[in-house]
Amino acid sequence: MLFLNFTKLFMKNILIPLFSAVLLTSCASVNYSYEGKAFKNSLQSITQDDLKKNLYVIASDEMEGRNTGSAGQKKAGEYIIQQYREMGVSHPKPMSSYYQNVPAEFMNAKSRGKSLPDSENILAFIEGSEKPDEIIVISAHYDHVGTQNGVVYNGADDDGSGTVAVMEIAEAFQKAKKAGHGPKRSMLFLHVTGEEHGLLGSDYYSQNPVFPLANTVSNLNIDMIGRCDPENCGKDYVYVIGSAMLSTELKAINEAANNKTAKMLLNYKYDQPNDPQRLYYRSDHYNFAKHNIPVAFFFDGIHEDYHKPTDDADKIDYQALQKRTQLVFATAWELANRKDRIVVDGKNDR
């Protein structure tokens, strides 16, 4: 009994404080800066080979152009989910699966004269370690325009490129988590349906959010980042749209991330209020922006194969796709791990 009491006393007074000190030292040593190993290792995990492997599947003839609610789109969705399962990234806890059903009734009330079947958004999720109720959303649409006159429109750039970028960003965050450097805020990887028929899947999510929109810190939306447009081919660039509309901090964070990593030309041509293309309104980020959630939309421009059957995986610039994906990841890393949530100091007045 005396020996037992001595052992308990030793454990309480010496070993437990010692273990706690080691644990605290270990936690304190995690460096979330762009110079830290945690970030660098995750950034380097975003590779051209992985992006290419997934895109050649997503944009294959087997997926039949991924028209909203079609068998081909559902097959693409199954592939996306399988990749998340293999990387160990699950769906949000409030959901019973990765699927958020988007009813045909909702879509047909808003679609552009089309009769659409039920379809699904796909949601994958990594819970934050310190601020789990604050959510960063990384989005891309995984639908395209299907087949026309027996010809498959594969949509490799639109938006196969964004789809595989979101998957690769998720894997990078998951690698950091496995190494003990998981994001402090939660990450929602949102693959939306029905974009080609009027931003329908993102509209449905914004009206039926799995997490309160008040808890959504920012949306980084990726729609076409694998090609170049005629005025920029040969340049190392990406269009960034809307990053300063609702938060001046978001634009500054994205520019700092670019300076530390990709070092591309950030082109703000379509970020002007008088932009005749009105691209700020034309992809899924807008359904977050209209709820005063800061957004940034990453885009490569309108190229010769846009919405044509020649938008194929063999025409993608995989080096550009990698660098643009890494930029979005670096921006998301700062949003997820910075001390304070970014401010909303603008208004959606367009």
N, C-alpha and C positions, 0 to 999 in steps of 0.2 A: 504493500500500500504506500509506503514512504517513497519507493522508487517510482511508482506510478504518479504520485503527486508531483515529484520533482520533474518528471518527464512533461507533465502538463504545464507546469510553470515555465520550463525551458521553451516549450513550443509557443506559449502565449507571449512571453517577454522577449524572446530572441528571434525564433524562426519566423513567426508570423509577421512582425514588423519588417524583418529582412526581406521576406517574400514580397510584401507590399511595396517596399522601396524599389525592388527590382522591377516590379510591374509598372510602377509609376515612371520610373526611368525609361522603361521600354516604350510606354505610351508617349512620353514627352519627346522621345527621339524621332518620332514619325515626322518626316518633313514633307509637307504637302505643297511646297513651292515648285515652280517649274524646274528648279535646279536639283530637286530631290530625286532619289532613285525610284521612289514610288511612282512619280509621274513619268519619268523617263522610260522605265520598264514597260509601263502600260502604253505609252505613246508608240514605242517601238513594236508593240504587238500588233499594231494596225498595219497589215502588210498588203502589198499588191496581189500576192498569191491568194490570200484568203478572200479578198474582194472579188477577184476574178473567178475563183472556184464557185462562189455562191452566185455571182451574177450569171454565169453560164447556165446555171440551173434555173434561176428565177426568170430569165429572159429567153428560155428555150422554147422551141415550138411545142413541146409537151404541155406547156402552161396555156397554150391557145390564146395568148394575148391578154389573159387575166381580166377579162371584162367583169364588171361588178356583179357578184353573185353567181358567176359561171363556175362550171366544174373545174376549169383551168385555174381560175383564181383560188378556189378552195384547195386545189392541189398545191399551189404556191404557198398558201397559208400553212398547210401541213408541213411543208419543208421548213418554213420559217420557225415554226414551233419546235420542230425536231432539233434545229440548231440551238435554240434556247435551252432545251432539255439537256443537250450534250454539254453545253457550257455551264450548266448548273444554275441557270437563271429561271426562277419560277414566275408565276403570274401574281398579281396583287392578292393579298390575303382575303379581301372582301369578295373575291370572285372564286367560282368553283372551277374555272378553267382559264385558258388564255383568251377565250373568245368573249367579246361583247357583241351580242346580236344586234344588228341594225335592221329593224323590220322593213319589209317592202312598203308598208303603208306610209312610213315616215319618208322614205326616199321618193316614192312616187308622188307625194304631195309637193315635192320640191324639185324633182328632176326636170330636165329640159325636154319634156315631151316623150320620155322613154318609159317603158313598162319594165321595172326592175324587180327581181326576186329578192328575198331576204339575203343579207350578206353579213359580214362580220368585221369588226375591228379586232386587231390582235394586240394584247397588252402583256408586256413582260416588265418585271419590277425588281429593283434592288433596294432594299430598305436602308435608310441612312442610319449611321451609328450614333449621331449626336442630336440631329434635328429631323427625326423620321417623319414628322408631320408636314415638313416643307418639301415640296415636290418640284423637281426639274423635269420637264417633258421634252424628250427628243422624238421628233415625229417625221414620218414620210408616208406617202400613200403607196400601197402595193397593187392597186388596180391599174389597168390600162384600157385600151379601147377594143380588145378582142380580135376577132377575125372579120374581114370584109371581103365578100366575093371569093371566099375560100382561101384568102391570103392572111397569114398570121402577122399581126402587128405586135412585135415582141416587146417594145418599150424598154429597151436596155437602159437608155438614159432616163426616160420618163416612165416611171420613176424607179426602175430597177436599181439605178445607181444610188438613190437615196435609201432604198430598202436595205441594200447590203451594207451601206454605211452605218445605218442605225444598228444593225446586228453586230458589226465590228466594234462600234463604240461600246455597246453593251458588254461584249467580251472583254474589252480593255478595262472597264470598270470592275468586272467580275474577277479578273486576274489580280487587280489591286486589292480587292476584298479578300481573296484567298491568301494574299501575302500579308494580311493584317492592316491594309491601308484603304479600307472601303470608304466610299463617299460619306461625308457627314450628313448631307441631305439625301433624301430618297430620289431615286432615278426611275422615271417611267418611260419605257420604250414603246412608243405608240405607232403601230402600223394601221393606217386608216384606209377604209374602203370608200368607193364612190366619189373620189376627188374629180374624176373626169366627167362626172355628171352634175357637178355643182358643189363640190366640197362637202359632200353629204355625210361621210363618216365622221369627220372632225366636228361638223355641226351637231351630229347626234351626241358625240362625246361631250361637247361643251354644254349641252342641255341635260345630259345624264352622266355627269362626271363620277368616276369611281372615288375620287378624292375631291373635297370641296375646292372649287375654283379659287376661293380666298387663300387657300394654302399653296396654290401653284405659283411658284416664284417666277418662272420664265418658260417659254417654249422656243426651242431651237428647231426650225423646220428645214428639211433637206428635200429639195425637189429639183432634180437634174443637176448633177455635179460631175459628170463624166466626159463631157465634150467641150468644145469651144464654139463661140459664135464668130461670124466672118470678121468682125472688127477686132477680135482679140486672139485669133489663132496664132500661136507662136509666143504668146505672153503667158506669164505665170500669174494667174488672176482668179478671182471669184467675185461675183456680184453678191453684195450683202444688202438686204432690203429690210427697212423697218427697225433697225437696231437702236436708233435714237428717238423713235417716235414716242415711246412711253417711258423710257428710262435712259438718261444720259450715261448712267453707269454701265449699262449693257454694251453700248457702243465702245466705251473706253476699255472694258474688259476684253471684248473681242479683238480690238486693235492691239492690246498688250499681249494677248495670247498669240496673235499672228507674229508680232515682233520677236517673241521668244521661240517660236516654233517654225511655222511654214514660211514666213517672210514673203507672202504673196502680195500682189497688188489687190487691195480691197476696192472694188469698183462700186461707186454709189450712184451710177447713172440712173437706175430705176428707183432711187430713194427720194426723188424729188416730188413735191406735191402735184406738180403739173405733168407728171409722167404720162404720156398718152397711152402707153401699154397698160397702165393701172395694175402693175404686177403685185403691188402690196395687197390687193384684194383677191388675187387669183390663185392662191395656194392655201394650204390648211392652217397656216399660222394665223390667218385672219380671224378664224373662229375662236382663237384665244385673245387676240388683240382687241376684238370688240367687247371683251369682258375686262379690259384694262390690265391684261397680263402682258408684260414686256415680251417682245418676240424679236427674233432675227431669222430671216429667210435666206438660205444659201442656194445659189443658182448659177448656172453656166451660160445662160442666154439662149436665144432661139437659133438653132442651127438647121442645116439643110434637110436633116432627117426627122425633124420634129413632127410627130403624129403621122409618120410614114412607115411602111413596112420595112424600110431599110434601117430603122433604129435598132441595130443589132449589137450583140456583145463584142464582136470582133472590131467594132469601130470605137470602142471606149479607150480613152487615154488613161491607163491605169495608174500612171504616176501622178497625174492631176487628181484622179479620184482619191488616191491615197492621201495626198497633201491636204485636200479639202476636207476629207474625213478627219484627219488629224487636227485640223484647225477647229472643227466643231467639237471634237473631244476635248481639246485644250480649253476652249471657252466653257464647256460644260464642267470641266474639272474645277475651274475657279469658282463658278457659280455654286457648285456643290459643296466646296470646302472652305470658302471665305467665311470670316467671322459673322458678318452681318448680311442679311438678305438685301438684295439690291432695291433701291428706292424706285417708286413709281412717281416721277416728277413731270410727266408729260400727259397729254390727253389725246385720245383717238379722234381727231377732228377732220379726218379726210372724208 
